[in-house]
Amino acid sequence: MRKLYVQLVKKARSAVLVTNKGSMLFMLLMAAGSLLAGCGGGKESKPGQAAEPVTITFYLPYAGDTETFMEQYGNAIVKKFPHVTLKTVQPPDTNVAGHLANVLSSQEPIDIFLNGDTNHYRYITPFHFQNDLTDMIKSRGYDLTRLETSTAEAVKALSPNGEMYALPLRMNVMSLLYNKDIFDKFAVPYPTDGMTWDEAYELAKRVTRKEGETQYRGFITQSYSIAWQNQMSLGFADPKTDKPLFYSDVRWAQLVRNINRFYEIPGNALAEGSFSGINNLFYKTKVAAMYAASIPGTPQDVNWDLVSLPEFGHLRGVGSQASLTMAYIVSTSKHKEQAFDIIAYMTSDEYQTEMAKKALGLPVVKTQSVKDAFGQDNPNLVGKNLKALTRNKPAAPFQQSPYQAITNNQLEKLWYQLGKGQLDINTALRTADENAVKEIEKLKASGQ
């Protein structure tokens, strides 16, 4: 249709040149405009005509409130789309799957689902919410090349055929947090950007000390996070066969050995058996000198700063995989086009800049000025080395299997024993592999 419009304009210009009659130009342009208007289709508003009011419902799979959502995300959307009324639905507790079942049975509408990439097979596929946006991305001229390459790849990795079930909204990466007071206490230089894991290991040995009754720990991390966001892009289960990969892929032994050696430093053995227990070593008891993790989202009573996550010698410049929050348009939505316009705007430089300033998440776009805006309006991050977060490129995502989470859980359980010196690496990986096979078989037998 646009080609026809161009042809008519050319004819009009030719007519003016030949006849020098402006009326011919006017008539042909009017005809072209009428043709375009008649072929626009749908319910799109005409120039100068207000868009039809619509209510768009966001599902937030975390406890929260509408006021906070509007402050952080919604107000900017309504300002951009004044004809849109936003509604939020969120579970009253941690039983997200149960709440979703109730929402569906009551036929309560959902249009946009904000979901972490690790929960795709927990909250999206079981309820058949997946909806490929590929055609809409093309028809509405959305430019995927604006996005950080790894974020678009991570979305495609959620499906066997590379469908785009969502647009990435924000991301977090792992860095190396450190307690400045501990390094000052022992007169040891602070960690630096671009360290290798070997250099971090040597540094950890220098700050693993006992003074009086206090045992200072040189390095800690969460096994769940370091595995899921691993720099080697290792998956947990083969997406084609659903078989665990811990024992068959020798790189898993390399990855686990790299982290576990820190816990073999005398005085640094893992005594904890839970996520919160490890987290508290850095933020509560303040005995951990270094912590490989994402930066905190709330104020913390510890004198911390950060550097880039240590790198493998054969993977220089490669950081952790990104942990993504994605914006899905669910299959049951009755307002898919309006919803797409909204999530497309949420990935614009304008919107991403405002999110970045508040440090709601790292931006998912390539634009450097947007990246540089991260944390500017967040008083908790004043003076922090935030450049470390974007210094390295995120590792490529792995192709996911529906049984990723249950497989990773088997390794996480055993990693606590590994860190306490109760297992050797080969036994831990073989056992995690065997346990994952059993759990996968149970799920398949139950029809999941």
C-alpha positions, 0 to 999 in steps of 0.5 A, spaced: 500 500 500 505 504 501 508 503 494 502 505 491 502 511 495 509 513 493 507 511 485 501 516 486 505 521 489 510 521 483 504 521 478 502 527 481 509 531 481 509 529 474 502 532 472 505 538 476 511 538 471 507 537 465 501 541 466 503 546 472 496 545 475 496 544 482 489 542 482 492 535 479 497 534 485 491 536 490 486 531 487 492 525 486 494 526 493 487 526 496 486 519 492 492 516 495 490 518 502 483 515 501 486 509 499 491 508 505 486 510 510 481 505 507 487 499 507 489 501 514 485 496 517 483 494 524 481 499 529 487 504 529 485 511 530 486 516 525 490 522 525 487 527 530 482 522 533 483 519 540 485 512 541 479 508 544 480 507 552 483 500 554 484 496 560 491 492 560 492 488 566 499 486 568 500 479 572 506 480 577 508 473 580 511 477 586 508 479 593 507 487 592 502 492 591 499 496 585 502 503 588 509 501 588 508 498 581 505 504 578 511 508 581 516 504 578 513 502 572 506 504 570 506 512 571 510 512 565 506 508 561 500 511 562 503 518 561 505 515 554 499 512 553 493 516 556 488 512 553 490 506 557 488 504 564 493 499 568 491 494 572 495 489 576 494 482 579 499 479 584 499 473 588 497 474 596 503 469 597 508 465 594 504 460 591 504 463 584 502 457 581 496 456 585 494 463 584 494 463 577 490 456 577 484 461 580 485 466 576 484 462 570 478 459 573 475 465 574 477 468 567 480 474 570 484 477 564 491 478 564 495 481 558 502 482 560 506 477 565 512 480 568 516 473 569 523 471 571 527 467 565 528 461 570 520 461 571 518 460 564 517 453 565 514 454 572 509 459 570 508 460 563 508 453 559 504 449 564 498 454 563 499 455 556 501 462 556 506 462 551 505 466 545 510 467 539 511 475 538 515 474 532 510 476 527 508 482 531 515 484 531 515 484 524 509 487 522 510 493 527 517 494 525 520 493 532 528 493 531 531 487 535 538 489 534 537 495 539 537 490 544 543 487 548 544 480 543 544 476 549 538 478 552 534 476 545 538 470 545 535 468 552 528 469 550 529 465 544 533 459 548 526 458 552 523 455 546 525 449 542 524 453 535 527 460 537 520 463 538 520 470 541 515 469 547 517 475 550 521 482 550 526 482 555 525 488 560 531 488 565 537 484 567 541 483 573 548 480 572 553 477 578 559 482 580 564 481 586 562 485 592 567 486 597 567 489 604 572 495 604 572 494 612 575 487 612 580 489 607 582 495 611 583 491 617 588 487 614 591 492 610 590 488 603 589 491 597 581 491 594 579 487 589 580 490 582 576 490 575 578 484 570 581 479 575 581 472 574 579 467 578 586 465 580 587 472 582 581 472 586 583 465 589 590 468 592 586 474 594 581 470 598 587 466 602 590 473 604 583 475 608 581 468 610 583 469 618 581 468 625 581 474 630 579 472 637 572 469 636 571 471 629 573 467 623 573 472 617 571 468 610 575 470 604 570 468 599 563 466 598 557 465 593 550 462 592 551 455 588 544 456 585 546 463 582 553 461 580 551 455 577 545 458 573 548 464 571 555 461 569 560 464 565 561 457 561 554 457 558 553 450 561 546 448 561 543 443 566 539 438 562 539 437 554 533 440 551 533 434 546 533 428 551 532 431 558 538 428 560 542 431 566 549 434 563 553 434 570 557 428 569 557 427 561 559 434 560 567 435 563 566 443 563 561 442 569 567 439 573 571 445 571 566 450 573 565 446 580 572 445 582 573 453 580 568 455 586 569 449 591 577 451 591 575 457 595 571 453 600 578 448 601 582 454 604 583 453 611 578 457 615 573 458 609 569 452 609 562 452 608 558 452 614 552 454 612 546 450 608 541 455 606 541 461 601 539 466 607 545 463 611 550 465 606 547 472 604 547 473 612 555 472 612 556 479 608 550 483 610 549 481 617 555 478 621 559 482 616 565 476 616 565 475 609 570 479 605 568 478 598 561 475 595 560 473 588 552 476 587 548 481 584 548 488 587 543 489 593 537 492 591 536 495 598 540 499 603 545 495 607 549 496 613 555 494 610 561 498 607 561 495 600 563 496 593 564 492 587 568 490 581 567 485 575 566 478 576 572 474 576 574 471 569 576 465 567 583 465 563 580 462 557 574 467 557 577 474 558 571 479 558 566 474 559 561 476 565 556 472 568 549 470 564 544 475 565 538 474 570 532 477 566 525 479 567 521 478 561 515 482 559 510 476 556 504 478 552 500 472 554 496 467 549 489 469 552 490 477 552 484 480 548 489 486 547 495 483 544 497 489 539 496 495 545 500 490 550 505 490 545 505 497 544 506 498 551 512 493 552 515 495 546 515 502 549 518 499 556 524 497 552 525 504 549 531 508 550 527 513 554 523 508 558 530 504 560 533 510 562 528 512 567 529 504 570 536 505 570 537 511 573 532 508 579 537 502 579 530 497 578 535 493 573 540 494 568 538 496 561 537 491 556 539 496 550 545 497 547 545 504 548 551 507 552 548 513 555 542 508 557 547 504 561 551 510 564 545 512 567 544 506 571 544 508 579 544 516 578 537 517 582 539 511 587 542 514 593 544 507 595 549 507 590 552 513 590 560 512 590 559 505 587 563 502 582 557 501 577 561 501 571 563 494 573 556 491 572 557 493 564 564 492 563 564 485 561 559 482 556 554 477 559 555 470 557 551 467 552 545 463 555 544 456 554 538 452 551 533 451 556 530 444 558 523 444 561 527 440 567 532 446 568 530 448 575 529 441 578 536 439 575 539 445 578 536 443 585 540 437 585 546 440 584 545 446 589 543 441 595 550 437 594 554 443 593 553 445 600 556 438 602 561 439 597 563 446 601 563 443 607 568 437 605 563 432 606 563 430 598 568 430 593 567 433 586 566 427 582 561 424 587 557 430 587 556 431 580 555 423 579 550 423 585 546 430 582 546 427 575 543 420 578 538 424 583 536 429 577 534 423 572 530 420 578 526 427 579 525 428 571 522 421 571 517 422 576 515 428 573 514 425 566 510 419 570 506 424 573 504 428 566 508 434 567 
